[in-house]
Amino acid sequence: MKSRKLDPPPTNPPLAYKDEKFLDSDEARPIRILAEYLEPLRILCREQIHETIVFFGSARLTPDGPLGRYYQEARELARLITTWSKSLRSHAHRYVVCSGGGPGIMEAANRGASEAGGRTIGLNIGLPHEQRPNPYITRGLSFEFHYFFMRKLWFAHLARALVVFPGGFGTLDEMAEILTLQQTQKLDRPITVLLYGSQYWKEIINFDALVRHGMISPKDLKLFSFADDPATALGLLQKGLSAQPEETPPAFAHSCAPQLQRQSG
């Protein structure tokens, strides 16, 4: 009499947090969102970075294109900022140049900071076109995001100043986000905002018309300044930053203190 062939023993299912099929599912979306907050938090706490100067601007601008001067001027301004920030005495890395991590103005900013021997951050996001991490981001400080709103959170969380070069829909969206947070006082600390290229910005946005139609208050025009050359921009940034509370950390930095004490102990 033939014995019945036994079924193979069941294999253990993967742990939920190692199950890629589950992690890519709709049900796991909150976990993916949380991961895009916690992973940058872990690294930035470890590297003691909680003050940045953020550069926004078009990914389409190239050094040899028709508006190539903006690329070169963003590069020079980032170099000046980094040289100045390195001269400041601090236990933490102050005023680290941060960009969206891609080409164009983002690349120019990371490139200028790197050429000055400083650290520089890239907050990249995966897009069908244009957006790939540029090679000038400091190793270990390149972050990849899927969710635009989590990327924006990290721009706002860290920024002490913002420089907005000419750009399209993405730049307008990011700039409006920061100005809205400033206007509604939703930030823990002020952000100095510069619009670089006054002719460009005054042509595509009629700020005075917004006031005239009652869409914003006259005082809202004081939320930003214009600059047209790197030296002037640096001076305005230094003036704005000097008026801010000295090394006021963002809210998230308070939770980093125990972690940093353990690492140094």
Buried (B, 14 or more C-beta within 10 A) or exposed (E): EEEEEEEEEEEEEEEEEEEEEBBEEEEBEEEBBEBBBEEBBEBBBEBBBBBBBBBBBBBBBBBEEEBEEBBBBBBBBBBBBBBBBBEEEEEBBBBBBBBBBBBBBBBBBBBBBBBBEBBBBBBBBEEEEEBBBBEBBBEEBBBBBEBBEBBBBBBBBBBBBBBBBBBEEBBBEBBEBBBEBBBEEEBEEBBBBBBBBEEBBEEEBEBEEBBEEEEBEEEBEEBBBBBEEBEBBBEBBBEBBEEBEEBEBBEBBEEBEEEBEEEEE
